[in-house]
Amino acid sequence: MSALIYCPFPDREAARAAANTLLDRRLVACVNLLGEVESIYEWSGERGNSCEIGALFKTSAALLDDAIQSLVEIHPYDTPAVMGWRCDSVSEAAAAWLGELDRGS
């Protein structure tokens, strides 16, 4: 089974660094650095907004929790929004590719 993780970063360099770290640790097979997103949020009782870079991490379901934990540890925010989910449906080829992470290939 495959999984995805979404996480915003303060800038492209931070997102790229996290992507490379998780790739080096073989916790993900691919990371899509998305374009700039505007985040509008409530934090500590105040409304705020900022521009961030979204990142979509592709991994196997077996590695999802470890990948999330690694992202939380290396993320530059004190309280990063790291959200992951197991995919209900995935193409056969993508499932095989992401499954290689589990086998250490």
C-alpha positions as CSV (number, residue, x, y, z in Angstrom):
1,M,0.0,0.0,0.0
2,S,1.2,3.5,-0.7
3,A,0.9,6.7,1.3
4,L,1.2,10.5,0.9
5,I,2.4,13.2,3.2
6,Y,1.6,16.9,2.8
7,C,3.6,19.5,4.7
8,P,4.1,23.3,4.2
9,F,7.5,24.9,4.6
10,P,8.6,28.6,5.1
11,D,10.5,28.6,1.8
12,R,11.7,26.4,-1.1
13,E,15.2,25.9,0.4
14,A,13.7,24.4,3.6
15,A,11.4,22.2,1.6
16,R,14.2,21.0,-0.6
17,A,16.4,20.2,2.4
18,A,13.7,18.2,4.0
19,A,13.1,16.3,0.7
20,N,16.7,15.4,0.4
21,T,17.0,14.3,4.0
22,L,14.0,11.9,3.7
23,L,15.2,10.7,0.3
24,D,18.7,10.0,1.9
25,R,17.0,8.1,4.7
26,R,15.0,6.1,2.2
27,L,11.8,7.1,3.9
28,V,10.2,8.5,0.6
29,A,10.7,7.7,-3.1
30,C,9.7,11.2,-4.4
31,V,8.8,14.7,-3.3
32,N,6.9,17.2,-5.3
33,L,7.7,20.8,-4.3
34,L,4.6,22.7,-5.1
35,G,4.2,26.3,-5.9
36,E,3.8,29.1,-3.4
37,V,0.6,28.8,-1.4
38,E,-1.0,31.4,0.8
39,S,-1.8,30.1,4.3
40,I,-4.5,31.9,6.3
41,Y,-4.6,30.5,9.9
42,E,-5.4,31.0,13.5
43,W,-2.4,30.6,15.9
44,S,-2.3,31.5,19.6
45,G,-5.6,33.3,19.3
46,E,-4.6,35.5,16.4
47,R,-5.4,35.4,12.7
48,G,-2.4,35.4,10.4
49,N,-1.3,34.7,6.9
50,S,1.9,33.9,5.2
51,C,3.3,32.5,1.9
52,E,4.6,29.0,2.2
53,I,5.8,26.2,-0.1
54,G,3.8,23.0,-0.1
55,A,5.5,19.7,-0.4
56,L,3.9,16.3,-1.2
57,F,6.0,13.3,-0.2
58,K,5.3,9.9,-1.8
59,T,6.1,6.8,0.3
60,S,4.9,3.3,1.3
61,A,2.3,2.9,4.0
62,A,4.8,0.9,6.0
63,L,7.1,3.9,6.2
64,L,4.4,6.6,6.7
65,D,4.8,7.0,10.5
66,D,8.6,7.0,10.4
67,A,8.6,9.5,7.5
68,I,6.2,11.8,9.5
69,Q,8.3,11.5,12.6
70,S,11.4,12.5,10.7
71,L,9.7,15.4,9.1
72,V,8.6,16.7,12.5
73,E,12.1,16.4,13.8
74,I,13.9,18.2,11.0
75,H,11.2,20.8,10.2
76,P,12.1,24.5,10.9
77,Y,8.7,25.3,12.5
78,D,8.2,24.5,16.2
79,T,4.8,23.0,15.4
80,P,4.8,21.9,11.7
81,A,1.6,20.8,10.1
82,V,2.6,17.3,8.8
83,M,-0.3,15.3,7.6
84,G,-0.2,11.8,6.1
85,W,-2.6,9.3,4.7
86,R,-2.7,5.8,3.2
87,C,-3.9,5.7,-0.3
88,D,-7.0,3.7,-1.1
89,S,-6.2,3.4,-4.7
90,V,-2.9,3.6,-6.6
91,S,-1.7,2.5,-10.0
92,E,0.0,-0.8,-10.1
93,A,3.3,0.7,-11.4
94,A,3.4,3.4,-8.7
95,A,2.6,0.8,-6.0
96,A,5.5,-1.4,-7.2
97,W,7.8,1.6,-7.2
98,L,6.9,2.8,-3.7
99,G,7.0,-0.8,-2.5
100,E,10.7,-0.9,-3.4
101,L,11.3,1.3,-0.3
102,D,10.1,-1.5,1.9
103,R,12.5,-4.0,0.3
104,G,15.5,-1.6,0.6
105,S,16.0,-1.8,-3.2
